[in-house]
Amino acid sequence: MLKESHGHADDTSAAPKLAYTLKEAIAATGIGKTSLYDDMAAGRLTAKKRGTSTIILTDELRRYLAELPNAEIKS
């Protein structure tokens, strides 16, 4: 159960992640910084800016990953 303090919840560990920093997106996906920037420049991935920080919304990152081409595994 969350405890309220001055109108704010004290425990944010149960809150869903709404966005990733670029560093977090790289760690979460295994896709490199250059590839992510290339896809942002090409319009395949949309990022947001908050001051100097670049963030990628969770839903956008999921959409981007889902739209990557399927791997063709050859035996």
All heavy atoms as TSV, in Angstrom:
chain	resi	resn	atom	element	x	y	z
A	1	MET	N	N	0.836	-1.169	0.000
A	1	MET	CA	C	0.000	0.000	0.000
A	1	MET	C	C	0.887	1.241	0.000
A	1	MET	O	O	1.899	1.282	0.672
A	1	MET	CB	C	-0.916	0.006	1.214
A	1	MET	CG	C	-1.737	1.253	1.222
A	1	MET	SD	S	-3.236	1.386	2.201
A	1	MET	CE	C	-3.142	0.327	3.537
A	2	LEU	N	N	0.494	2.255	-0.781
A	2	LEU	CA	C	1.252	3.492	-0.845
A	2	LEU	C	C	0.903	4.391	0.324
A	2	LEU	O	O	-0.252	4.494	0.710
A	2	LEU	CB	C	0.944	4.237	-2.152
A	2	LEU	CG	C	1.298	3.518	-3.435
A	2	LEU	CD1	C	0.882	4.361	-4.624
A	2	LEU	CD2	C	2.771	3.234	-3.498
A	3	LYS	N	N	1.897	5.033	0.867
A	3	LYS	CA	C	1.672	5.986	1.939
A	3	LYS	C	C	1.654	7.383	1.339
A	3	LYS	O	O	2.496	7.717	0.522
A	3	LYS	CB	C	2.786	5.890	2.983
A	3	LYS	CG	C	2.818	4.575	3.714
A	3	LYS	CD	C	3.944	4.564	4.710
A	3	LYS	CE	C	4.035	3.224	5.410
A	3	LYS	NZ	N	5.144	3.187	6.347
A	4	GLU	N	N	0.692	8.177	1.747
A	4	GLU	CA	C	0.595	9.538	1.253
A	4	GLU	C	C	1.359	10.469	2.182
A	4	GLU	O	O	1.296	10.358	3.395
A	4	GLU	CB	C	-0.876	9.985	1.170
A	4	GLU	CG	C	-1.674	9.254	0.117
A	4	GLU	CD	C	-1.220	9.562	-1.309
A	4	GLU	OE1	O	-0.818	10.697	-1.577
A	4	GLU	OE2	O	-1.272	8.654	-2.136
A	5	SER	N	N	2.094	11.397	1.595
A	5	SER	CA	C	2.824	12.389	2.359
A	5	SER	C	C	2.782	13.696	1.594
A	5	SER	O	O	3.325	13.789	0.495
A	5	SER	CB	C	4.267	11.923	2.551
A	5	SER	OG	O	5.046	12.946	3.118
A	6	HIS	N	N	2.128	14.665	2.135
A	6	HIS	CA	C	1.997	15.973	1.489
A	6	HIS	C	C	1.404	15.856	0.087
A	6	HIS	O	O	1.809	16.560	-0.834
A	6	HIS	CB	C	3.346	16.705	1.429
A	6	HIS	CG	C	3.996	16.861	2.758
A	6	HIS	ND1	N	3.484	17.673	3.747
A	6	HIS	CD2	C	5.098	16.286	3.292
A	6	HIS	CE1	C	4.253	17.602	4.818
A	6	HIS	NE2	N	5.233	16.764	4.577
A	7	GLY	N	N	0.469	14.933	-0.090
A	7	GLY	CA	C	-0.191	14.789	-1.376
A	7	GLY	C	C	0.594	13.999	-2.407
A	7	GLY	O	O	0.180	13.861	-3.532
A	8	HIS	N	N	1.741	13.465	-2.044
A	8	HIS	CA	C	2.562	12.685	-2.971
A	8	HIS	C	C	2.757	11.279	-2.426
A	8	HIS	O	O	2.898	11.089	-1.222
A	8	HIS	CB	C	3.944	13.329	-3.166
A	8	HIS	CG	C	3.867	14.673	-3.793
A	8	HIS	ND1	N	3.790	15.826	-3.054
A	8	HIS	CD2	C	3.835	15.045	-5.088
A	8	HIS	CE1	C	3.721	16.858	-3.863
A	8	HIS	NE2	N	3.742	16.415	-5.104
A	9	ALA	N	N	2.795	10.315	-3.315
A	9	ALA	CA	C	3.044	8.932	-2.898
A	9	ALA	C	C	4.516	8.773	-2.563
A	9	ALA	O	O	5.378	9.274	-3.269
A	9	ALA	CB	C	2.636	7.966	-4.003
A	10	ASP	N	N	4.799	8.097	-1.464
A	10	ASP	CA	C	6.187	7.869	-1.068
A	10	ASP	C	C	6.828	6.739	-1.847
A	10	ASP	O	O	8.028	6.735	-2.074
A	10	ASP	CB	C	6.277	7.546	0.431
A	10	ASP	CG	C	6.015	8.764	1.296
A	10	ASP	OD1	O	6.251	9.892	0.833
A	10	ASP	OD2	O	5.579	8.565	2.431
A	11	ASP	N	N	6.044	5.729	-2.247
A	11	ASP	CA	C	6.580	4.545	-2.911
A	11	ASP	C	C	6.288	4.618	-4.408
A	11	ASP	O	O	5.167	4.432	-4.836
A	11	ASP	CB	C	5.955	3.283	-2.305
A	11	ASP	CG	C	6.516	2.006	-2.915
A	11	ASP	OD1	O	7.461	2.101	-3.724
A	11	ASP	OD2	O	6.010	0.934	-2.581
A	12	THR	N	N	7.324	4.914	-5.206
A	12	THR	CA	C	7.130	4.997	-6.658
A	12	THR	C	C	7.618	3.745	-7.361
A	12	THR	O	O	7.572	3.670	-8.577
A	12	THR	CB	C	7.875	6.218	-7.229
A	12	THR	OG1	O	9.267	6.092	-6.905
A	12	THR	CG2	C	7.316	7.515	-6.682
A	13	SER	N	N	8.082	2.733	-6.614
A	13	SER	CA	C	8.617	1.529	-7.242
A	13	SER	C	C	7.544	0.761	-8.004
A	13	SER	O	O	7.856	0.037	-8.938
A	13	SER	CB	C	9.286	0.629	-6.199
A	13	SER	OG	O	8.334	0.197	-5.250
A	14	ALA	N	N	6.287	0.904	-7.639
A	14	ALA	CA	C	5.211	0.195	-8.317
A	14	ALA	C	C	4.682	0.972	-9.519
A	14	ALA	O	O	3.883	0.449	-10.282
A	14	ALA	CB	C	4.076	-0.082	-7.333
A	15	ALA	N	N	5.119	2.201	-9.688
A	15	ALA	CA	C	4.645	3.027	-10.804
A	15	ALA	C	C	5.224	2.495	-12.117
A	15	ALA	O	O	6.407	2.147	-12.186
A	15	ALA	CB	C	5.066	4.472	-10.602
A	16	PRO	N	N	4.398	2.427	-13.157
A	16	PRO	CA	C	4.914	1.969	-14.445
A	16	PRO	C	C	5.895	2.979	-15.029
A	16	PRO	O	O	5.753	4.184	-14.823
A	16	PRO	CB	C	3.658	1.860	-15.317
A	16	PRO	CG	C	2.665	2.760	-14.674
A	16	PRO	CD	C	2.989	2.769	-13.209
A	17	LYS	N	N	6.887	2.480	-15.735
A	17	LYS	CA	C	7.878	3.356	-16.359
A	17	LYS	C	C	7.232	4.012	-17.570
A	17	LYS	O	O	6.769	3.346	-18.476
A	17	LYS	CB	C	9.103	2.538	-16.764
A	17	LYS	CG	C	10.260	3.394	-17.215
A	17	LYS	CD	C	11.522	2.579	-17.160
A	17	LYS	CE	C	12.744	3.409	-17.413
A	17	LYS	NZ	N	13.038	4.355	-16.364
A	18	LEU	N	N	7.206	5.326	-17.594
A	18	LEU	CA	C	6.558	6.069	-18.672
A	18	LEU	C	C	7.503	6.411	-19.808
A	18	LEU	O	O	7.081	6.566	-20.950
A	18	LEU	CB	C	5.941	7.359	-18.127
A	18	LEU	CG	C	4.861	7.176	-17.061
A	18	LEU	CD1	C	4.410	8.534	-16.540
A	18	LEU	CD2	C	3.694	6.389	-17.633
A	19	ALA	N	N	8.795	6.542	-19.494
A	19	ALA	CA	C	9.760	6.951	-20.511
A	19	ALA	C	C	11.155	6.454	-20.149
A	19	ALA	O	O	11.436	6.132	-18.991
A	19	ALA	CB	C	9.769	8.469	-20.649
A	20	TYR	N	N	11.999	6.386	-21.162
A	20	TYR	CA	C	13.389	5.964	-21.003
A	20	TYR	C	C	14.311	7.089	-21.454
A	20	TYR	O	O	14.034	7.738	-22.464
A	20	TYR	CB	C	13.688	4.748	-21.888
A	20	TYR	CG	C	13.012	3.477	-21.444
A	20	TYR	CD1	C	11.704	3.187	-21.806
A	20	TYR	CD2	C	13.690	2.555	-20.656
A	20	TYR	CE1	C	11.087	2.016	-21.400
A	20	TYR	CE2	C	13.082	1.377	-20.244
A	20	TYR	CZ	C	11.781	1.122	-20.615
A	20	TYR	OH	O	11.185	-0.037	-20.207
A	21	THR	N	N	15.390	7.281	-20.732
A	21	THR	CA	C	16.454	8.131	-21.258
A	21	THR	C	C	17.107	7.354	-22.397
A	21	THR	O	O	16.892	6.134	-22.545
A	21	THR	CB	C	17.520	8.437	-20.194
A	21	THR	OG1	O	18.159	7.211	-19.816
A	21	THR	CG2	C	16.925	9.130	-18.971
A	22	LEU	N	N	17.896	8.008	-23.183
A	22	LEU	CA	C	18.564	7.305	-24.273
A	22	LEU	C	C	19.457	6.191	-23.731
A	22	LEU	O	O	19.454	5.070	-24.252
A	22	LEU	CB	C	19.376	8.282	-25.123
A	22	LEU	CG	C	19.852	7.752	-26.448
A	22	LEU	CD1	C	18.690	7.287	-27.324
A	22	LEU	CD2	C	20.661	8.788	-27.188
A	23	LYS	N	N	20.150	6.471	-22.644
A	23	LYS	CA	C	21.024	5.458	-22.027
A	23	LYS	C	C	20.207	4.253	-21.559
A	23	LYS	O	O	20.609	3.102	-21.746
A	23	LYS	CB	C	21.782	6.091	-20.855
A	23	LYS	CG	C	22.823	5.210	-20.233
A	23	LYS	CD	C	23.594	5.973	-19.167
A	23	LYS	CE	C	24.668	5.119	-18.550
A	23	LYS	NZ	N	25.451	5.844	-17.538
A	24	GLU	N	N	19.039	4.492	-20.964
A	24	GLU	CA	C	18.180	3.401	-20.517
A	24	GLU	C	C	17.616	2.619	-21.703
A	24	GLU	O	O	17.499	1.395	-21.644
A	24	GLU	CB	C	17.022	3.951	-19.677
A	24	GLU	CG	C	17.448	4.478	-18.327
A	24	GLU	CD	C	16.327	5.200	-17.608
A	24	GLU	OE1	O	15.441	5.794	-18.267
A	24	GLU	OE2	O	16.350	5.183	-16.361
A	25	ALA	N	N	17.263	3.319	-22.781
A	25	ALA	CA	C	16.731	2.648	-23.976
A	25	ALA	C	C	17.794	1.740	-24.593
A	25	ALA	O	O	17.488	0.629	-25.036
A	25	ALA	CB	C	16.247	3.675	-24.993
A	26	ILE	N	N	19.028	2.196	-24.599
A	26	ILE	CA	C	20.136	1.383	-25.116
A	26	ILE	C	C	20.286	0.117	-24.265
A	26	ILE	O	O	20.383	-0.989	-24.789
A	26	ILE	CB	C	21.444	2.197	-25.126
A	26	ILE	CG1	C	21.366	3.289	-26.188
A	26	ILE	CG2	C	22.657	1.294	-25.348
A	26	ILE	CD1	C	22.437	4.362	-26.047
A	27	ALA	N	N	20.265	0.284	-22.943
A	27	ALA	CA	C	20.400	-0.869	-22.035
A	27	ALA	C	C	19.216	-1.816	-22.159
A	27	ALA	O	O	19.387	-3.035	-22.134
A	27	ALA	CB	C	20.551	-0.385	-20.597
A	28	ALA	N	N	18.024	-1.275	-22.309
A	28	ALA	CA	C	16.819	-2.102	-22.356
A	28	ALA	C	C	16.685	-2.876	-23.662
A	28	ALA	O	O	16.165	-3.987	-23.678
A	28	ALA	CB	C	15.573	-1.234	-22.150
A	29	THR	N	N	17.163	-2.292	-24.763
A	29	THR	CA	C	16.963	-2.918	-26.073
A	29	THR	C	C	18.191	-3.601	-26.636
A	29	THR	O	O	18.062	-4.470	-27.493
A	29	THR	CB	C	16.513	-1.865	-27.111
A	29	THR	OG1	O	17.579	-0.921	-27.302
A	29	THR	CG2	C	15.248	-1.166	-26.683
A	30	GLY	N	N	19.369	-3.180	-26.202
A	30	GLY	CA	C	20.598	-3.709	-26.787
A	30	GLY	C	C	20.920	-3.065	-28.127
A	30	GLY	O	O	21.851	-3.481	-28.810
A	31	ILE	N	N	20.154	-2.048	-28.505
A	31	ILE	CA	C	20.407	-1.322	-29.751
A	31	ILE	C	C	21.336	-0.165	-29.430
A	31	ILE	O	O	21.144	0.550	-28.445
A	31	ILE	CB	C	19.084	-0.824	-30.373
A	31	ILE	CG1	C	18.198	-2.019	-30.704
A	31	ILE	CG2	C	19.348	0.032	-31.606
A	31	ILE	CD1	C	16.793	-1.652	-31.134
A	32	GLY	N	N	22.348	0.042	-30.249
A	32	GLY	CA	C	23.357	1.054	-29.988
A	32	GLY	C	C	22.863	2.483	-30.168
A	32	GLY	O	O	21.867	2.753	-30.836
A	33	LYS	N	N	23.601	3.396	-29.570
A	33	LYS	CA	C	23.278	4.817	-29.597
A	33	LYS	C	C	23.188	5.351	-31.021
A	33	LYS	O	O	22.235	6.053	-31.368
A	33	LYS	CB	C	24.343	5.582	-28.803
A	33	LYS	CG	C	24.131	7.063	-28.715
A	33	LYS	CD	C	25.239	7.680	-27.864
A	33	LYS	CE	C	25.111	9.176	-27.775
A	33	LYS	NZ	N	26.181	9.752	-26.942
A	34	THR	N	N	24.160	5.007	-31.857
A	34	THR	CA	C	24.163	5.494	-33.234
A	34	THR	C	C	22.953	4.993	-33.997
A	34	THR	O	O	22.308	5.758	-34.726
A	34	THR	CB	C	25.465	5.083	-33.954
A	34	THR	OG1	O	26.578	5.627	-33.234
A	34	THR	CG2	C	25.493	5.576	-35.382
A	35	SER	N	N	22.600	3.735	-33.819
A	35	SER	CA	C	21.433	3.176	-34.506
A	35	SER	C	C	20.150	3.866	-34.057
A	35	SER	O	O	19.278	4.172	-34.882
A	35	SER	CB	C	21.326	1.672	-34.257
A	35	SER	OG	O	22.406	1.003	-34.855
A	36	LEU	N	N	20.016	4.116	-32.751
A	36	LEU	CA	C	18.830	4.801	-32.258
A	36	LEU	C	C	18.758	6.221	-32.815
A	36	LEU	O	O	17.701	6.674	-33.264
A	36	LEU	CB	C	18.786	4.812	-30.731
A	36	LEU	CG	C	18.507	3.475	-30.057
A	36	LEU	CD1	C	18.553	3.617	-28.534
A	36	LEU	CD2	C	17.181	2.892	-30.493
A	37	TYR	N	N	19.880	6.937	-32.815
A	37	TYR	CA	C	19.902	8.294	-33.375
A	37	TYR	C	C	19.590	8.272	-34.868
A	37	TYR	O	O	18.854	9.129	-35.365
A	37	TYR	CB	C	21.249	8.980	-33.126
A	37	TYR	CG	C	21.305	9.718	-31.811
A	37	TYR	CD1	C	22.214	9.354	-30.824
A	37	TYR	CD2	C	20.462	10.792	-31.550
A	37	TYR	CE1	C	22.277	10.030	-29.622
A	37	TYR	CE2	C	20.514	11.482	-30.346
A	37	TYR	CZ	C	21.426	11.094	-29.387
A	37	TYR	OH	O	21.478	11.772	-28.195
A	38	ASP	N	N	20.130	7.302	-35.590
A	38	ASP	CA	C	19.837	7.181	-37.026
A	38	ASP	C	C	18.344	6.970	-37.257
A	38	ASP	O	O	17.748	7.585	-38.150
A	38	ASP	CB	C	20.622	6.022	-37.656
A	38	ASP	CG	C	22.102	6.314	-37.814
A	38	ASP	OD1	O	22.517	7.482	-37.647
A	38	ASP	OD2	O	22.854	5.354	-38.085
A	39	ASP	N	N	17.724	6.109	-36.448
A	39	ASP	CA	C	16.291	5.841	-36.599
A	39	ASP	C	C	15.449	7.041	-36.180
A	39	ASP	O	O	14.392	7.294	-36.766
A	39	ASP	CB	C	15.894	4.576	-35.836
A	39	ASP	CG	C	16.346	3.310	-36.571
A	39	ASP	OD1	O	16.685	3.393	-37.760
A	39	ASP	OD2	O	16.340	2.246	-35.944
A	40	MET	N	N	15.916	7.815	-35.205
A	40	MET	CA	C	15.211	9.047	-34.842
A	40	MET	C	C	15.298	10.051	-35.994
A	40	MET	O	O	14.295	10.674	-36.366
A	40	MET	CB	C	15.782	9.647	-33.552
A	40	MET	CG	C	15.373	8.883	-32.312
A	40	MET	SD	S	15.876	9.681	-30.775
A	40	MET	CE	C	17.557	9.106	-30.619
A	41	ALA	N	N	16.474	10.192	-36.582
A	41	ALA	CA	C	16.672	11.130	-37.693
A	41	ALA	C	C	15.829	10.737	-38.904
A	41	ALA	O	O	15.333	11.595	-39.631
A	41	ALA	CB	C	18.151	11.201	-38.064
A	42	ALA	N	N	15.649	9.430	-39.107
A	42	ALA	CA	C	14.877	8.924	-40.242
A	42	ALA	C	C	13.374	8.916	-39.969
A	42	ALA	O	O	12.590	8.586	-40.856
A	42	ALA	CB	C	15.352	7.513	-40.592
A	43	GLY	N	N	12.977	9.251	-38.739
A	43	GLY	CA	C	11.559	9.281	-38.404
A	43	GLY	C	C	10.977	7.936	-38.002
A	43	GLY	O	O	9.765	7.804	-37.849
A	44	ARG	N	N	11.822	6.929	-37.826
A	44	ARG	CA	C	11.334	5.609	-37.418
A	44	ARG	C	C	11.113	5.508	-35.914
A	44	ARG	O	O	10.409	4.613	-35.445
A	44	ARG	CB	C	12.312	4.534	-37.882
A	44	ARG	CG	C	12.329	4.347	-39.394
A	44	ARG	CD	C	13.234	3.205	-39.810
A	44	ARG	NE	N	14.636	3.513	-39.621
A	44	ARG	CZ	C	15.428	4.056	-40.552
A	44	ARG	NH1	N	14.941	4.351	-41.744
A	44	ARG	NH2	N	16.691	4.299	-40.303
A	45	LEU	N	N	11.730	6.400	-35.157
A	45	LEU	CA	C	11.613	6.429	-33.704
A	45	LEU	C	C	11.462	7.884	-33.286
A	45	LEU	O	O	12.260	8.732	-33.688
A	45	LEU	CB	C	12.859	5.812	-33.053
A	45	LEU	CG	C	12.949	5.836	-31.537
A	45	LEU	CD1	C	11.824	5.018	-30.899
A	45	LEU	CD2	C	14.301	5.306	-31.071
A	46	THR	N	N	10.445	8.162	-32.479
A	46	THR	CA	C	10.194	9.528	-32.031
A	46	THR	C	C	10.654	9.696	-30.595
A	46	THR	O	O	10.296	8.891	-29.729
A	46	THR	CB	C	8.693	9.860	-32.126
A	46	THR	OG1	O	8.282	9.678	-33.477
A	46	THR	CG2	C	8.409	11.281	-31.703
A	47	ALA	N	N	11.442	10.725	-30.373
A	47	ALA	CA	C	11.913	11.046	-29.025
A	47	ALA	C	C	11.357	12.406	-28.624
A	47	ALA	O	O	10.934	13.196	-29.466
A	47	ALA	CB	C	13.436	11.059	-28.993
A	48	LYS	N	N	11.368	12.675	-27.347
A	48	LYS	CA	C	10.934	13.953	-26.786
A	48	LYS	C	C	12.135	14.627	-26.145
A	48	LYS	O	O	13.095	13.974	-25.771
A	48	LYS	CB	C	9.844	13.739	-25.722
A	48	LYS	CG	C	8.639	12.949	-26.197
A	48	LYS	CD	C	7.779	13.789	-27.080
A	48	LYS	CE	C	6.495	13.038	-27.433
A	48	LYS	NZ	N	5.614	13.836	-28.255
A	49	LYS	N	N	12.050	15.949	-26.029
A	49	LYS	CA	C	13.101	16.705	-25.350
A	49	LYS	C	C	12.527	17.367	-24.117
A	49	LYS	O	O	11.434	17.911	-24.138
A	49	LYS	CB	C	13.669	17.797	-26.261
A	49	LYS	CG	C	14.533	17.291	-27.393
A	49	LYS	CD	C	15.757	16.580	-26.930
A	49	LYS	CE	C	16.910	17.516	-26.705
A	49	LYS	NZ	N	18.170	16.799	-26.466
A	50	ARG	N	N	13.265	17.301	-23.035
A	50	ARG	CA	C	12.947	18.020	-21.800
A	50	ARG	C	C	14.224	18.722	-21.408
A	50	ARG	O	O	15.150	18.090	-20.879
A	50	ARG	CB	C	12.487	17.047	-20.715
A	50	ARG	CG	C	12.283	17.668	-19.360
A	50	ARG	CD	C	11.051	18.572	-19.371
A	50	ARG	NE	N	10.730	18.977	-18.023
A	50	ARG	CZ	C	10.828	20.240	-17.606
A	50	ARG	NH1	N	11.219	21.189	-18.433
A	50	ARG	NH2	N	10.522	20.551	-16.369
A	51	GLY	N	N	14.312	19.982	-21.762
A	51	GLY	CA	C	15.571	20.691	-21.567
A	51	GLY	C	C	16.614	20.079	-22.482
A	51	GLY	O	O	16.394	19.965	-23.685
A	52	THR	N	N	17.703	19.618	-21.918
A	52	THR	CA	C	18.744	18.974	-22.724
A	52	THR	C	C	18.607	17.458	-22.755
A	52	THR	O	O	19.359	16.785	-23.443
A	52	THR	CB	C	20.146	19.331	-22.176
A	52	THR	OG1	O	20.239	18.900	-20.818
A	52	THR	CG2	C	20.400	20.834	-22.262
A	53	SER	N	N	17.640	16.931	-22.007
A	53	SER	CA	C	17.453	15.483	-21.944
A	53	SER	C	C	16.599	14.974	-23.100
A	53	SER	O	O	15.576	15.567	-23.430
A	53	SER	CB	C	16.765	15.090	-20.633
A	53	SER	OG	O	17.561	15.433	-19.530
A	54	THR	N	N	17.028	13.878	-23.689
A	54	THR	CA	C	16.250	13.188	-24.714
A	54	THR	C	C	15.598	11.989	-24.059
A	54	THR	O	O	16.278	11.191	-23.409
A	54	THR	CB	C	17.158	12.722	-25.862
A	54	THR	OG1	O	17.802	13.866	-26.431
A	54	THR	CG2	C	16.367	11.989	-26.935
A	55	ILE	N	N	14.276	11.872	-24.204
A	55	ILE	CA	C	13.562	10.732	-23.637
A	55	ILE	C	C	12.708	10.078	-24.710
A	55	ILE	O	O	12.284	10.727	-25.670
A	55	ILE	CB	C	12.698	11.124	-22.420
A	55	ILE	CG1	C	11.661	12.188	-22.792
A	55	ILE	CG2	C	13.554	11.572	-21.259
A	55	ILE	CD1	C	10.661	12.480	-21.699
A	56	ILE	N	N	12.494	8.800	-24.540
A	56	ILE	CA	C	11.652	8.031	-25.453
A	56	ILE	C	C	10.522	7.445	-24.616
A	56	ILE	O	O	10.771	6.730	-23.632
A	56	ILE	CB	C	12.456	6.911	-26.143
A	56	ILE	CG1	C	13.639	7.508	-26.902
A	56	ILE	CG2	C	11.546	6.110	-27.078
A	56	ILE	CD1	C	14.640	6.492	-27.399
A	57	LEU	N	N	9.296	7.762	-24.989
A	57	LEU	CA	C	8.150	7.238	-24.260
A	57	LEU	C	C	8.095	5.721	-24.397
A	57	LEU	O	O	8.430	5.165	-25.453
A	57	LEU	CB	C	6.857	7.857	-24.780
A	57	LEU	CG	C	6.760	9.376	-24.667
A	57	LEU	CD1	C	5.438	9.869	-25.246
A	57	LEU	CD2	C	6.922	9.830	-23.227
A	58	THR	N	N	7.694	5.047	-23.339
A	58	THR	CA	C	7.650	3.589	-23.312
A	58	THR	C	C	6.820	3.026	-24.457
A	58	THR	O	O	7.251	2.091	-25.139
A	58	THR	CB	C	7.108	3.103	-21.960
A	58	THR	OG1	O	7.997	3.558	-20.931
A	58	THR	CG2	C	6.997	1.599	-21.903
A	59	ASP	N	N	5.638	3.590	-24.687
A	59	ASP	CA	C	4.780	3.095	-25.775
A	59	ASP	C	C	5.455	3.256	-27.132
A	59	ASP	O	O	5.330	2.396	-28.001
A	59	ASP	CB	C	3.430	3.821	-25.780
A	59	ASP	CG	C	2.550	3.416	-24.604
A	59	ASP	OD1	O	2.833	2.372	-23.967
A	59	ASP	OD2	O	1.583	4.143	-24.332
A	60	GLU	N	N	6.189	4.354	-27.317
A	60	GLU	CA	C	6.885	4.588	-28.578
A	60	GLU	C	C	8.020	3.585	-28.760
A	60	GLU	O	O	8.234	3.051	-29.854
A	60	GLU	CB	C	7.423	6.023	-28.634
A	60	GLU	CG	C	8.326	6.321	-29.810
A	60	GLU	CD	C	7.668	6.179	-31.174
A	60	GLU	OE1	O	6.439	5.983	-31.271
A	60	GLU	OE2	O	8.403	6.249	-32.179
A	61	LEU	N	N	8.744	3.281	-27.695
A	61	LEU	CA	C	9.834	2.312	-27.783
A	61	LEU	C	C	9.283	0.923	-28.098
A	61	LEU	O	O	9.831	0.201	-28.938
A	61	LEU	CB	C	10.635	2.295	-26.481
A	61	LEU	CG	C	11.942	1.517	-26.498
A	61	LEU	CD1	C	12.882	2.001	-27.596
A	61	LEU	CD2	C	12.625	1.613	-25.141
A	62	ARG	N	N	8.169	0.565	-27.494
A	62	ARG	CA	C	7.534	-0.727	-27.784
A	62	ARG	C	C	7.069	-0.791	-29.243
A	62	ARG	O	O	7.239	-1.806	-29.913
A	62	ARG	CB	C	6.358	-0.975	-26.850
A	62	ARG	CG	C	6.761	-1.274	-25.425
A	62	ARG	CD	C	5.531	-1.546	-24.562
A	62	ARG	NE	N	5.872	-1.663	-23.165
A	62	ARG	CZ	C	6.330	-2.761	-22.587
A	62	ARG	NH1	N	6.505	-3.850	-23.299
A	62	ARG	NH2	N	6.625	-2.772	-21.300
A	63	ARG	N	N	6.470	0.291	-29.736
A	63	ARG	CA	C	6.006	0.337	-31.122
A	63	ARG	C	C	7.181	0.184	-32.084
A	63	ARG	O	O	7.147	-0.601	-33.023
A	63	ARG	CB	C	5.275	1.666	-31.402
A	63	ARG	CG	C	4.736	1.753	-32.836
A	63	ARG	CD	C	4.659	3.178	-33.354
A	63	ARG	NE	N	5.911	3.905	-33.315
A	63	ARG	CZ	C	6.906	3.792	-34.213
A	63	ARG	NH1	N	6.813	2.944	-35.213
A	63	ARG	NH2	N	8.010	4.524	-34.103
A	64	TYR	N	N	8.247	0.920	-31.817
A	64	TYR	CA	C	9.458	0.874	-32.637
A	64	TYR	C	C	10.011	-0.549	-32.708
A	64	TYR	O	O	10.316	-1.052	-33.789
A	64	TYR	CB	C	10.483	1.842	-32.045
A	64	TYR	CG	C	11.891	1.677	-32.543
A	64	TYR	CD1	C	12.261	2.113	-33.809
A	64	TYR	CD2	C	12.862	1.101	-31.733
A	64	TYR	CE1	C	13.569	1.970	-34.251
A	64	TYR	CE2	C	14.162	0.961	-32.166
A	64	TYR	CZ	C	14.507	1.394	-33.437
A	64	TYR	OH	O	15.803	1.249	-33.875
A	65	LEU	N	N	10.121	-1.208	-31.567
A	65	LEU	CA	C	10.649	-2.574	-31.534
A	65	LEU	C	C	9.736	-3.539	-32.279
A	65	LEU	O	O	10.203	-4.403	-33.024
A	65	LEU	CB	C	10.842	-3.036	-30.090
A	65	LEU	CG	C	11.935	-2.307	-29.304
A	65	LEU	CD1	C	11.873	-2.697	-27.837
A	65	LEU	CD2	C	13.306	-2.566	-29.892
A	66	ALA	N	N	8.434	-3.379	-32.099
A	66	ALA	CA	C	7.471	-4.270	-32.764
A	66	ALA	C	C	7.517	-4.114	-34.278
A	66	ALA	O	O	7.248	-5.072	-35.009
A	66	ALA	CB	C	6.066	-3.999	-32.247
A	67	GLU	N	N	7.878	-2.936	-34.773
A	67	GLU	CA	C	7.911	-2.683	-36.210
A	67	GLU	C	C	9.250	-3.021	-36.869
A	67	GLU	O	O	9.368	-2.927	-38.089
A	67	GLU	CB	C	7.532	-1.235	-36.499
A	67	GLU	CG	C	6.067	-0.974	-36.217
A	67	GLU	CD	C	5.626	0.447	-36.537
A	67	GLU	OE1	O	6.456	1.245	-37.016
A	67	GLU	OE2	O	4.447	0.735	-36.294
A	68	LEU	N	N	10.235	-3.429	-36.078
A	68	LEU	CA	C	11.496	-3.873	-36.682
A	68	LEU	C	C	11.215	-5.130	-37.502
A	68	LEU	O	O	10.325	-5.910	-37.170
A	68	LEU	CB	C	12.538	-4.172	-35.599
A	68	LEU	CG	C	13.106	-2.964	-34.856
A	68	LEU	CD1	C	13.993	-3.429	-33.714
A	68	LEU	CD2	C	13.848	-2.025	-35.783
A	69	PRO	N	N	11.973	-5.329	-38.578
A	69	PRO	CA	C	11.730	-6.517	-39.392
A	69	PRO	C	C	11.999	-7.813	-38.629
A	69	PRO	O	O	12.845	-7.854	-37.734
A	69	PRO	CB	C	12.702	-6.372	-40.560
A	69	PRO	CG	C	13.580	-5.228	-40.261
A	69	PRO	CD	C	13.047	-4.503	-39.068
A	70	ASN	N	N	11.269	-8.835	-38.991
A	70	ASN	CA	C	11.501	-10.159	-38.402
A	70	ASN	C	C	12.848	-10.701	-38.865
A	70	ASN	O	O	13.264	-10.466	-40.002
A	70	ASN	CB	C	10.394	-11.127	-38.801
A	70	ASN	CG	C	9.065	-10.783	-38.181
A	70	ASN	OD1	O	9.014	-10.187	-37.110
A	70	ASN	ND2	N	7.985	-11.138	-38.850
A	71	ALA	N	N	13.486	-11.421	-37.991
A	71	ALA	CA	C	14.767	-12.049	-38.327
A	71	ALA	C	C	14.519	-13.243	-39.235
A	71	ALA	O	O	13.537	-13.970	-39.069
A	71	ALA	CB	C	15.475	-12.511	-37.062
A	72	GLU	N	N	15.388	-13.395	-40.193
A	72	GLU	CA	C	15.332	-14.570	-41.057
A	72	GLU	C	C	16.462	-15.502	-40.647
A	72	GLU	O	O	17.630	-15.214	-40.881
A	72	GLU	CB	C	15.481	-14.166	-42.520
A	72	GLU	CG	C	14.316	-13.358	-43.029
A	72	GLU	CD	C	14.430	-13.040	-44.508
A	72	GLU	OE1	O	15.079	-13.815	-45.244
A	72	GLU	OE2	O	13.897	-12.007	-44.899
A	73	ILE	N	N	16.093	-16.582	-39.993
A	73	ILE	CA	C	17.066	-17.539	-39.498
A	73	ILE	C	C	17.273	-18.632	-40.552
A	73	ILE	O	O	16.334	-19.282	-40.968
A	73	ILE	CB	C	16.594	-18.169	-38.156
A	73	ILE	CG1	C	16.192	-17.084	-37.157
A	73	ILE	CG2	C	17.644	-19.111	-37.598
A	73	ILE	CD1	C	17.285	-16.099	-36.802
A	74	LYS	N	N	18.508	-18.776	-40.936
A	74	LYS	CA	C	18.832	-19.781	-41.953
A	74	LYS	C	C	19.564	-20.928	-41.276
A	74	LYS	O	O	20.472	-20.729	-40.496
A	74	LYS	CB	C	19.696	-19.161	-43.053
A	74	LYS	CG	C	18.958	-18.077	-43.762
A	74	LYS	CD	C	19.792	-17.434	-44.817
A	74	LYS	CE	C	18.942	-16.339	-45.417
A	74	LYS	NZ	N	19.574	-15.531	-46.346
A	75	SER	N	N	19.139	-22.131	-41.603
A	75	SER	CA	C	19.786	-23.297	-40.996
A	75	SER	C	C	20.768	-23.935	-41.928
A	75	SER	O	O	20.899	-23.677	-43.061
A	75	SER	CB	C	18.737	-24.313	-40.585
A	75	SER	OG	O	17.892	-24.627	-41.661
